[in-house]
Each structure stands twice: as C-alpha cells, then as structure tokens.
Amino acid sequence: MAGTADFIWMNGKIVAWKDAAIHVTAEALLRGASVFEGMRAYWNEDERELYIFRNKEHLRRLRQSMHIMRLAIPYTDDDFTAAFIELFRANRFTEGVHFRPVAYFGVGEAHAWEPKDIETGAFVMAYARPPAPSLKGIRSCVSTWRRNSDNASPSRVKAAANYHNARLAQVEAKLNGFGPPIMLNDQGEVSESPGACFMMVRDGRVITPPVSADILEGITRESLIDLYRAELGVEVVERDIDRTELYIADEAFFCGSGAEVQPIVEIDHYKVGDGRPGPLTTKIQNLYFDIAKGRVAKYRHWLTPVYGDRKP
Ligand SMILES: Cc1ncc(COP(=O)(O)O)c(C=O)c1O
C-alpha cells in the first residue's frame, strides 16, 4: 500500500502504524469532525538533513482551524514540532516526507465540542514522498461543482469534511479525462482546485484569487507571492478571476504543499499560452524547490531541521 511508514505519533506516543486506531463511533469518522495540515519535509542529500517547510505557519493555520471549530487539544505548537521530529527520526526518513498532523473529535455526545462531553485527540501520520516537480504540466477544466462557501463549510478551515466537496470535483474531472479541476465559488469567480491554490499570469503580472474567494489560505500561495515580489521583481495581484480569463491566460499553475508548483497547460481544451509551462511558472518552481531543500541561505528561516547533529 502506498503512503505507509513504520510509526505514527498518536496522543503523545509513537505507535506502530497498524496500531494507530480510533473507534468507529468517533465523530471524526461519523461526521468528518477533524481538522488537519498537509505538510512536507524536504531531504537535502549534501547535508543529510530533512527540512520541514514552514512549520510555524502550518501550525498557526492548524490552530486557526481548531479555533473556528472550537476544538481544543492538550498539545502546544512546540509539542507538535517535537512530535514531528520524534516521528521522522523513528521512521528514519532519508528522503522527502509528506505528513499530516490531525486534530479530531473522538467518542462522546453527538455534536458536542466541550471536553467534558467528547474526547478530542491528535495524531501525526507521515510517509516518504519525494518531491515531484511537474515539468510537462497538466490538463485542467472548470468543475461543475462549486467550492464550499464561507457561510456553509468554510474552505478557510482545513477540515476533513471539506474534502467531500473536493472529492466530488476531483472524481468528476478524472472521469472526464482531466487532471485536477479549477473550482468556482458561489459567486462564479475562480476559487481553487480541490487540493491547491490557483495562480495565473497575464501580461507579465501574476494574478491569484483573494483569501475571500472561498479558498484555503495557502501557505505555498503566500510563500510564492512573497518570492515573486522580493526575488523575481514580479507584480502579484490578489483579485477575483472570471472564468473567461482562464481561457486567455499566458500561464497558469496550481500551488500547494501536495501539488508543489504544478503547471497547467490546458483548461477546458483551451491551450494556456503556447501549451507548455511558461517562464514565470518555471522560475518560481525552481526557486521553490531550491528554498525548500535548504539551498538558499536567505530563506533558511522557513525551514526546521529534523536531524541536527544526529545525522541518520
Ligand atoms: C483545498 C486546498 N487548497 C489549497 C491548498 C494549498 O495550501 P498549502 O499551500 O498551505 O498547502 C491545499 C493543500 O495543500 C488544499 O487542500
């Protein structure tokens, strides 16, 4: 089975992968009542070091998701960071890692949120997943499914339940022969893909939907906006994007911890630009990987080393 490892961190302990279980009556299972982060750590072979990408920012977003859900767990950000490091060392990872801290509602009264009425907990699953720079680009489409709206099931909360919406869109696109689709929000403006944020280039400017467009406030998105401005001298505009703008974009790509930087070369059978990943996409893709792997001193503060002086 893909995506497994020897150990999982669960409620303060390292346990064997097969023993990390939650009861079937848990709210997390019955109603998708959990929030999570999808994160990556990148392996630097020269230094034999594993670097967690933007740990602090991911943990902050996890807190925000918990806060909105009124989900309290007895672990601090430092506890989580220590858990990641302990887990990666236990699994002896020496390649790229994808991992997911999850905070959940367990067994208790239905719809409860107070600890006296319901158990809560947390776990961290991690598995080897080397970076996969997408060089050729994917064919996308506009989904017939609308992105979750903020007043219904907020996309800003990285809740497991939001991924029912994502699954509907993803499967439909796949059955129709496309890669990940672009989802519009209830206003009919571009939102994001089922699992990544969206950016496009028109006339030398990068354009991406604002955080109020029913998107997850992507940490990769934020990182790339900063890098375009600070390192590549490229203007970035956060504004609504109409559907037909997709068909006349010069470049387009998805970005996220899972997707990394994924060029889009076709949308609804319209070629994006000349049908190949464009220059501003490729440049930011290269810079992203260089930084994530610890090759750019200026951005080392975005990274958290796992092994330190205990090299594997
Ligand atoms: C729905 C959705 N939007 C956007 C993103 C991108 O967010 P981030 O860059 O923080 O991983 C993700 C996850 O990667 C996601 O699942």
The ligand as a Tripos MOL2 file, in Angstrom:
@<TRIPOS>MOLECULE
LIG
   16    16     1     0     0
SMALL
NO_CHARGES

@<TRIPOS>ATOM
      1 C1         -8.1770   22.8370   -0.7590 C.3       1 LIG1
      2 C2         -6.7660   23.2680   -0.6830 C.ar      1 LIG1
      3 N1         -6.4350   24.4970   -1.1160 N.ar      1 LIG1
      4 C3         -5.1640   24.9340   -1.0620 C.ar      1 LIG1
      5 C4         -4.1500   24.1430   -0.5890 C.ar      1 LIG1
      6 C5         -2.7610   24.6790   -0.5480 C.3       1 LIG1
      7 O1         -2.4020   25.0250    0.7540 O.3       1 LIG1
      8 P1         -0.9190   24.9300    1.2740 P.3       1 LIG1
      9 O2         -0.0740   25.6680    0.3030 O.co2     1 LIG1
     10 O3         -0.9390   25.5910    2.5920 O.co2     1 LIG1
     11 O4         -0.5550   23.5100    1.3300 O.co2     1 LIG1
     12 C6         -4.4490   22.8480   -0.1130 C.ar      1 LIG1
     13 C7         -3.4560   21.9470    0.4460 C.2       1 LIG1
     14 O5         -2.3680   21.7830    0.0480 O.2       1 LIG1
     15 C8         -5.7870   22.4080   -0.1660 C.ar      1 LIG1
     16 O6         -6.1190   21.1780    0.2640 O.3       1 LIG1
@<TRIPOS>BOND
     1     1     2 1
     2     2     3 ar
     3     2    15 ar
     4     3     4 ar
     5     4     5 ar
     6     5     6 1
     7     5    12 ar
     8     6     7 1
     9     7     8 1
    10     8     9 2
    11     8    10 1
    12     8    11 1
    13    12    13 1
    14    12    15 ar
    15    13    14 2
    16    15    16 1
@<TRIPOS>SUBSTRUCTURE
     1 LIG1         1 GROUP 0 **** ****
